[in-house]
Amino acid sequence: MIIGRNNEIRELTNAYNSEYSEFVAVYGRRRVGKTFLVRETFNYTFTFEHSGVANGNNRTQLRAFRDSLSTAGMGKVAIPSNWMDAFALLRQFIKKRTEEKKVVFIDEIPWMDTPRSDFVSALEYFWNAFASARKDVLLIICGSATSWIINKVLKNHGGLHNRVTYRLPLKPFTLHECEEYMKSRKIRLSRYDLLELYMVFGGVPFYWSLLSKGESVSQNIDRLVFSESGKLHNEYYELYDSLFKNSELYISIVTILGSCSGMTREEIVKKSDLDGNGKTTRVLDDLQACGFIKKTPTYGLKNQAVYKLIDNFTLFYQKFVTETETSDEQFWSHCYQSTLHNAWVGLAFERVCFQHIPQIKMALGISGVVTNVYSWRIGPSFEGAKDGAQIDMLIERADNMVNICEMKFSKKEYIVTQDDSSSMTNKAERFSQAIGHGKSISMTMITVRGIAKTGYWSDIHNVITADDLFKNTTR
């Protein structure tokens, strides 16, 4: 059973029912369920199905392609000598098929593009000279190396320029979809436990599929991550190695971003081995395309965006596996109340909030209002009378209102302190002075269980809780 993915299923179905040949690209983070989605939608029935071979050379890729043709019913054929010959065999095979729509599914296609193989040129020729000239071919390509699909196919300036007719970027599950998935597996967890699991695993369906009934959150995490035989014990490095050739460079960047709530491009360059040229842009673009980081524009400064590490599992692994180098197979159970845990949970909850902007808008009653989400920062005033200010989430609305959002994690109702009130007041005042135009400001706090009606609670205009983050916005 597929949880969510209604829009993607509809798009795939529309492509299948089209009176013309269609070219579909399905892409997204590793383990997000791309292959499962395509196979389930078409009931595991394809005219031709093939998957690239991880780390295979060109000869290995061509042999695997030949084997897939044989499995599909072509019979014994020789291993093609190059990709033009390989796709020529596929053309011959399709011509003999009698299905009303010939569904060709090529999974992990980036692995097939080995150095000097001319794979992309052969793919271009197959589509332009053959498939698009017919009305009965549905070509679906899929891959976890999202940057490859974007740069080599979607942004192709040669024969594949504007050839993809359906683009399906598959995103991780929301909290709502994770809750529905757990219900479908008869695993009953409180929303607090679901939130904690989300802060560890994000919305990656494969990770959630590994959870066991009858185990607590801590037991599941210890078994999967901290046990030497855990299925996710080495996932972090395998994840980056599978996506990027120079994975150490990409890991160094996400490690830098994991130490803070966000950095500008210039700040990243200063703390890394990058030199600020086009290579920096490519690395940041690749990480963003694969869903590891998020680029948030800075209010009022067009060319000074803030990059945030947004991948929950990456942040968790950095803090508790890489940095601690623990050999304790029950580490999570033992550190549950530690200062290290408390430091991580604040950053992790902030990430969850950024992954649920539509739910936050719904809770504010502004789902139908045009909005933009920014970060904003300013240094101390020249006179020294005002402290510097940093707003991690600022929602500018078309109805002349701005929500300054503070994200606070607490297991109980959050108590708004005098320091909280002073900090938010300073942010509002510095922002109002800096922007120079009259927008109304709403002090908004996002917490797990709301705020206690004590202390300085009345200074907060809007309160959003974890329950709000679980709302379904796709109805």
C-alpha positions as CSV (number, residue, x, y, z in Angstrom):
1,M,0.0,0.0,0.0
2,I,1.3,3.5,-0.9
3,I,1.0,6.1,1.8
4,G,0.6,9.6,0.4
5,R,2.1,10.2,-3.1
6,N,-1.4,11.0,-4.5
7,N,-0.1,13.7,-6.8
8,E,2.8,11.6,-8.1
9,I,0.5,8.6,-8.8
10,R,-1.9,10.9,-10.6
11,E,1.0,12.3,-12.8
12,L,2.3,8.8,-13.6
13,T,-1.3,7.7,-14.5
14,N,-1.8,10.7,-16.7
15,A,1.5,10.0,-18.5
16,Y,0.4,6.4,-19.1
17,N,-3.0,7.4,-20.5
18,S,-1.5,10.1,-22.7
19,E,-2.1,9.8,-26.4
20,Y,1.5,10.6,-27.0
21,S,4.8,9.1,-25.9
22,E,5.9,10.7,-22.5
23,F,9.3,11.1,-20.8
24,V,9.1,11.0,-17.0
25,A,11.9,11.8,-14.6
26,V,11.4,10.6,-11.0
27,Y,14.1,11.8,-8.6
28,G,14.8,12.4,-4.9
29,R,16.9,11.5,-1.9
30,R,18.1,7.9,-1.5
31,R,15.7,5.7,0.4
32,V,12.7,8.0,-0.2
33,G,10.7,5.4,-2.1
34,K,11.1,6.3,-5.8
35,T,11.4,2.7,-7.1
36,F,8.6,1.5,-4.8
37,L,6.3,4.3,-6.1
38,V,6.9,3.4,-9.8
39,R,6.6,-0.3,-9.3
40,E,3.5,-0.1,-7.1
41,T,1.8,2.4,-9.6
42,F,2.3,0.0,-12.5
43,N,1.7,-3.2,-10.4
44,Y,5.3,-4.3,-11.1
45,T,4.5,-4.8,-14.8
46,F,6.7,-3.2,-17.4
47,T,7.6,-3.7,-21.0
48,F,11.2,-3.3,-20.0
49,E,12.8,-2.7,-16.6
50,H,16.4,-2.1,-15.8
51,S,18.6,-0.8,-13.0
52,G,22.1,0.6,-13.2
53,V,24.8,-1.2,-11.3
54,A,26.4,0.6,-8.4
55,N,30.1,1.3,-9.1
56,G,30.0,-0.8,-12.2
57,N,32.3,0.1,-15.2
58,N,31.0,0.6,-18.7
59,R,31.4,-3.1,-19.6
60,T,29.4,-4.2,-16.5
61,Q,26.7,-1.7,-17.2
62,L,26.3,-2.9,-20.8
63,R,26.2,-6.5,-19.7
64,A,23.5,-5.8,-17.1
65,F,21.5,-4.0,-19.7
66,R,21.8,-7.0,-22.1
67,D,20.7,-9.3,-19.2
68,S,17.6,-7.1,-18.6
69,L,16.6,-7.3,-22.2
70,S,16.9,-11.1,-22.0
71,T,14.8,-11.2,-18.9
72,A,12.2,-9.1,-20.5
73,G,11.8,-11.6,-23.3
74,M,14.3,-10.7,-26.0
75,G,16.2,-13.9,-25.8
76,K,19.9,-14.4,-26.1
77,V,21.9,-11.5,-27.5
78,A,25.5,-10.5,-27.4
79,I,26.7,-7.8,-25.0
80,P,26.5,-4.5,-26.9
81,S,29.8,-2.8,-27.5
82,N,28.5,0.7,-26.7
83,W,25.3,2.5,-25.6
84,M,24.2,3.3,-29.1
85,D,24.1,-0.4,-29.9
86,A,22.4,-1.1,-26.5
87,F,19.6,1.3,-27.2
88,A,19.3,0.0,-30.8
89,L,18.5,-3.4,-29.2
90,L,15.9,-1.8,-27.0
91,R,14.3,-0.2,-30.0
92,Q,14.1,-3.6,-31.7
93,F,12.6,-5.1,-28.6
94,I,9.9,-2.4,-28.3
95,K,8.9,-2.7,-32.0
96,K,8.0,-6.3,-31.4
97,R,5.9,-5.7,-28.3
98,T,2.1,-5.6,-28.5
99,E,1.2,-3.6,-25.4
100,E,-0.9,-0.6,-25.9
101,K,1.6,1.5,-24.0
102,K,5.2,0.3,-23.8
103,V,6.4,1.2,-20.3
104,V,10.2,1.4,-20.1
105,F,11.5,1.9,-16.6
106,I,15.2,2.6,-16.1
107,D,16.2,2.9,-12.4
108,E,19.4,4.3,-11.0
109,I,20.2,5.8,-14.3
110,P,23.1,8.0,-13.1
111,W,25.2,4.8,-12.4
112,M,25.0,4.0,-16.1
113,D,26.7,7.2,-17.1
114,T,30.3,6.0,-16.6
115,P,33.3,8.1,-17.8
116,R,33.6,8.4,-21.6
117,S,30.7,6.1,-22.2
118,D,28.6,8.6,-24.2
119,F,25.6,7.3,-22.4
120,V,23.7,10.6,-22.4
121,S,24.1,11.0,-26.2
122,A,22.7,7.5,-26.7
123,L,19.8,8.3,-24.5
124,E,19.1,11.5,-26.4
125,Y,19.1,9.6,-29.7
126,F,16.8,6.9,-28.3
127,W,14.2,9.5,-27.2
128,N,14.5,12.0,-30.1
129,A,14.8,9.6,-33.0
130,F,12.6,6.8,-31.8
131,A,10.4,7.1,-28.7
132,S,9.1,10.6,-29.3
133,A,8.3,9.8,-32.9
134,R,5.8,7.2,-31.7
135,K,2.8,7.5,-29.5
136,D,3.1,4.4,-27.4
137,V,6.2,4.7,-25.3
138,L,6.3,5.8,-21.7
139,L,9.9,6.2,-20.6
140,I,10.5,6.6,-16.9
141,I,14.0,7.3,-15.6
142,C,14.8,7.3,-11.9
143,G,17.7,7.9,-9.7
144,S,18.9,9.0,-6.2
145,A,21.8,11.1,-7.6
146,T,19.4,14.0,-8.0
147,S,22.1,16.4,-9.1
148,W,22.9,14.1,-12.1
149,I,19.3,14.0,-13.3
150,I,18.9,17.8,-12.9
151,N,22.2,18.7,-14.6
152,K,22.4,16.0,-17.3
153,V,18.7,15.7,-18.2
154,L,16.5,18.4,-16.9
155,K,19.0,21.2,-17.6
156,N,20.5,19.6,-20.6
157,H,21.4,22.1,-23.3
158,G,21.7,19.6,-26.0
159,G,19.4,17.0,-27.4
160,L,17.5,16.4,-24.2
161,H,16.7,20.1,-23.7
162,N,13.0,20.4,-22.6
163,R,12.4,16.8,-23.6
164,V,11.2,15.6,-20.1
165,T,7.4,15.9,-20.1
166,Y,6.8,15.0,-16.4
167,R,9.0,16.0,-13.6
168,L,8.4,14.2,-10.3
169,P,10.6,15.3,-7.4
170,L,9.8,12.8,-4.6
171,K,10.0,14.4,-1.2
172,P,10.3,12.7,2.2
173,F,7.2,12.0,4.2
174,T,5.6,14.7,6.4
175,L,4.8,14.0,10.0
176,H,1.2,13.2,8.9
177,E,2.4,10.7,6.4
178,C,4.7,9.0,8.9
179,E,1.9,8.7,11.3
180,E,-0.3,7.2,8.6
181,Y,2.5,4.8,7.7
182,M,2.9,3.6,11.3
183,K,-0.8,3.1,11.6
184,S,-0.8,1.0,8.4
185,R,1.9,-1.2,10.1
186,K,-0.1,-1.5,13.3
187,I,2.6,0.3,15.2
188,R,0.9,2.6,17.8
189,L,3.1,5.5,18.8
190,S,2.3,8.8,20.6
191,R,2.9,11.9,18.6
192,Y,5.7,12.9,20.9
193,D,7.5,9.6,20.0
194,L,6.7,10.1,16.3
195,L,8.2,13.6,16.6
196,E,11.4,12.2,18.2
197,L,11.7,9.6,15.5
198,Y,11.2,12.2,12.8
199,M,14.0,14.3,14.3
200,V,16.2,11.3,14.0
201,F,15.1,9.7,10.7
202,G,13.3,12.6,8.9
203,G,10.6,11.5,6.6
204,V,12.6,8.8,4.8
205,P,10.2,5.8,4.4
206,F,12.9,3.2,4.3
207,Y,14.2,4.2,7.7
208,W,10.6,4.0,9.1
209,S,10.1,0.6,7.6
210,L,12.8,-0.8,9.8
211,L,11.0,0.1,13.1
212,S,9.9,-2.9,15.1
213,K,6.6,-3.3,17.0
214,G,6.9,-3.5,20.7
215,E,10.1,-1.6,20.9
216,S,10.4,1.9,22.5
217,V,11.9,4.8,20.5
218,S,15.2,4.3,22.3
219,Q,15.3,0.6,21.6
220,N,14.6,1.1,17.9
221,I,17.3,3.7,17.5
222,D,19.9,1.7,19.5
223,R,19.1,-1.4,17.4
224,L,19.3,0.4,14.0
225,V,22.0,2.9,14.5
226,F,24.3,2.1,17.5
227,S,24.4,-1.7,17.3
228,E,27.4,-2.8,15.2
229,S,25.1,-4.9,13.1
230,G,22.4,-2.3,12.9
231,K,21.0,-1.7,9.4
232,L,21.7,2.0,9.6
233,H,25.0,1.8,11.5
234,N,27.0,2.7,8.3
235,E,24.2,4.4,6.4
236,Y,25.7,7.9,6.7
237,Y,28.8,7.2,4.7
238,E,27.1,4.8,2.3
239,L,24.5,7.5,1.7
240,Y,27.0,10.1,0.6
241,D,29.3,7.7,-1.2
242,S,26.4,6.5,-3.3
243,L,25.6,10.0,-4.4
244,F,28.8,11.9,-4.8
245,K,32.1,11.0,-6.3
246,N,34.1,13.2,-3.9
247,S,31.9,12.4,-0.9
248,E,34.5,13.7,1.7
249,L,34.0,17.2,0.4
250,Y,30.2,17.0,0.6
251,I,30.4,15.5,4.1
252,S,32.7,18.3,5.2
253,I,30.2,20.9,4.1
254,V,27.2,19.3,5.9
255,T,29.4,18.8,9.0
256,I,30.1,22.6,9.0
257,L,26.4,23.4,8.6
258,G,25.5,20.9,11.3
259,S,27.2,23.0,13.9
260,C,24.9,26.0,13.6
261,S,21.5,27.1,12.5
262,G,22.7,28.4,9.2
263,M,25.5,30.0,7.2
264,T,26.0,32.2,4.2
265,R,28.0,31.0,1.2
266,E,30.9,33.3,2.3
267,E,30.9,31.9,5.8
268,I,30.9,28.3,4.4
269,V,33.9,29.1,2.2
270,K,35.9,30.5,5.1
271,K,35.3,27.4,7.2
272,S,35.9,24.8,4.4
273,D,38.5,23.9,1.8
274,L,36.4,25.4,-0.9
275,D,37.9,28.5,-2.7
276,G,34.6,30.3,-3.5
277,N,34.6,29.6,-7.3
278,G,32.2,27.6,-9.4
279,K,33.0,24.4,-7.5
280,T,31.5,25.9,-4.4
281,T,28.3,26.6,-6.2
282,R,28.2,23.1,-7.7
283,V,28.7,21.4,-4.3
284,L,26.0,23.6,-2.6
285,D,23.6,23.1,-5.5
286,D,24.2,19.3,-5.5
287,L,23.5,19.1,-1.7
288,Q,20.4,21.2,-2.1
289,A,19.1,19.2,-5.1
290,C,19.5,15.9,-3.1
291,G,17.6,17.4,-0.2
292,F,20.4,17.6,2.4
293,I,20.5,21.4,2.7
294,K,18.0,24.2,2.2
295,K,18.7,27.7,0.9
296,T,16.7,30.4,2.7
297,P,16.9,33.9,1.3
298,T,17.8,36.7,3.6
299,Y,15.1,39.4,3.9
300,G,16.1,42.5,2.0
301,L,19.4,41.1,0.6
302,K,18.9,39.3,-2.7
303,N,22.3,37.8,-2.9
304,Q,22.9,36.7,0.7
305,A,21.0,33.5,1.4
306,V,21.5,31.3,4.4
307,Y,22.2,27.6,3.9
308,K,20.8,25.2,6.5
309,L,21.5,21.5,7.0
310,I,17.9,20.1,6.7
311,D,18.6,16.4,6.6
312,N,17.6,15.0,10.0
313,F,19.5,11.8,9.8
314,T,22.7,13.6,8.8
315,L,22.5,15.9,11.8
316,F,21.7,13.1,14.2
317,Y,24.5,10.9,12.9
318,Q,27.0,13.7,13.1
319,K,26.1,14.6,16.7
320,F,25.9,11.1,18.2
321,V,27.9,8.8,16.1
322,T,30.7,10.7,14.3
323,E,31.4,13.2,17.1
324,T,31.1,10.8,20.0
325,E,32.8,7.8,18.4
326,T,30.8,5.7,20.8
327,S,30.9,1.9,21.0
328,D,28.0,1.7,23.4
329,E,25.3,-0.3,21.6
330,Q,22.7,1.3,24.0
331,F,24.0,4.8,23.6
332,W,20.7,6.4,22.9
333,S,19.0,4.9,25.9
334,H,22.0,6.0,28.1
335,C,22.3,9.6,26.9
336,Y,18.6,10.4,26.7
337,Q,18.8,13.1,29.5
338,S,22.3,14.3,28.6
339,T,23.4,17.9,27.8
340,L,24.5,16.6,24.4
341,H,20.9,15.3,23.7
342,N,19.4,18.6,24.8
343,A,21.8,20.6,22.5
344,W,20.8,18.5,19.6
345,V,17.1,18.4,20.1
346,G,16.8,22.2,19.7
347,L,18.4,22.2,16.3
348,A,16.6,19.1,15.3
349,F,13.2,20.6,16.2
350,E,14.0,23.7,14.2
351,R,14.7,21.5,11.1
352,V,11.3,19.8,11.5
353,C,9.6,23.2,11.6
354,F,11.3,24.2,8.3
355,Q,10.1,21.0,6.8
356,H,6.5,21.8,7.7
357,I,6.0,25.3,6.5
358,P,2.6,24.5,4.9
359,Q,1.4,23.1,8.2
360,I,2.6,26.3,10.0
361,K,0.8,28.4,7.5
362,M,-2.4,26.4,8.0
363,A,-2.1,26.8,11.8
364,L,-1.8,30.6,11.3
365,G,-4.9,30.6,9.0
366,I,-2.9,31.9,6.0
367,S,-2.9,28.9,3.7
368,G,-4.5,31.0,1.0
369,V,-2.2,34.0,1.5
370,V,0.9,34.6,-0.6
371,T,3.9,34.3,1.6
372,N,7.7,34.2,1.5
373,V,9.9,32.6,4.1
374,Y,13.2,34.3,5.0
375,S,16.0,34.4,7.5
376,W,17.3,37.7,8.7
377,R,20.2,39.0,10.8
378,I,21.7,42.2,11.8
379,G,24.7,43.1,13.9
380,P,24.7,45.4,17.0
381,S,23.8,49.1,16.4
382,F,26.6,51.5,15.8
383,E,25.7,53.3,19.0
384,G,25.9,50.0,20.9
385,A,22.5,50.7,22.3
386,K,20.9,47.7,20.6
387,D,22.1,44.1,20.5
388,G,22.4,42.2,17.3
389,A,19.5,40.1,16.2
390,Q,18.9,36.9,14.2
391,I,15.6,35.6,13.0
392,D,15.8,32.0,11.7
393,M,12.2,31.9,10.3
394,L,10.5,35.0,9.1
395,I,7.2,34.7,7.2
396,E,6.3,37.8,5.1
397,R,2.7,37.8,4.1
398,A,0.8,39.6,1.3
399,D,-1.7,40.9,3.9
400,N,0.9,43.3,5.3
401,M,1.8,41.1,8.3
402,V,5.1,39.5,9.3
403,N,5.4,36.5,11.6
404,I,8.6,36.4,13.5
405,C,8.9,32.7,14.5
406,E,10.8,31.3,17.5
407,M,11.1,27.5,17.7
408,K,11.4,26.1,21.2
409,F,11.6,22.4,22.1
410,S,10.3,21.3,25.5
411,K,8.7,18.1,26.7
412,K,6.2,20.1,28.7
413,E,4.4,23.4,28.0
414,Y,7.0,25.9,27.3
415,I,7.4,28.7,29.9
416,V,8.2,32.0,28.2
417,T,10.9,33.7,30.2
418,Q,11.8,37.4,30.5
419,D,14.9,36.6,28.4
420,D,12.6,35.1,25.7
421,S,10.4,38.2,25.7
422,S,13.3,40.6,25.6
423,S,15.0,38.7,22.8
424,M,11.9,38.6,20.6
425,T,11.1,42.3,21.4
426,N,14.7,43.2,20.3
427,K,14.3,41.2,17.1
428,A,11.0,42.9,16.3
429,E,12.4,46.4,17.0
430,R,15.6,45.9,15.0
431,F,13.7,44.4,12.1
432,S,11.1,47.2,12.0
433,Q,13.9,49.8,12.1
434,A,15.9,48.1,9.4
435,I,13.2,47.5,6.8
436,G,11.8,51.0,7.0
437,H,8.2,50.3,6.1
438,G,5.1,49.7,8.1
439,K,4.4,46.0,8.4
440,S,2.5,44.6,11.4
441,I,4.5,42.1,13.3
442,S,3.2,38.9,15.0
443,M,5.3,37.3,17.6
444,T,4.9,33.5,16.9
445,M,6.2,30.6,18.9
446,I,6.4,27.0,17.7
447,T,6.6,24.5,20.6
448,V,5.9,20.8,21.2
449,R,3.0,21.2,23.7
450,G,2.2,25.0,23.6
451,I,3.1,27.5,26.2
452,A,2.2,27.8,29.8
453,K,0.0,30.7,30.9
454,T,2.6,32.0,33.2
455,G,5.6,34.3,33.0
456,Y,5.6,36.4,29.8
457,W,3.2,34.3,27.8
458,S,1.0,37.2,26.9
459,D,3.8,38.7,24.8
460,I,3.3,35.9,22.3
461,H,0.6,36.5,19.7
462,N,0.5,33.1,18.0
463,V,1.3,29.7,19.4
464,I,1.8,26.6,17.1
465,T,2.2,23.1,18.6
466,A,3.5,19.8,17.4
467,D,-0.1,18.7,16.8
468,D,-0.4,21.5,14.2
469,L,2.7,20.1,12.4
470,F,0.9,16.7,12.0
471,K,-1.9,18.3,10.0
472,N,-2.6,17.0,6.4
473,T,-2.2,19.9,4.0
474,T,-2.8,17.8,0.8
475,R,-6.5,17.5,1.0
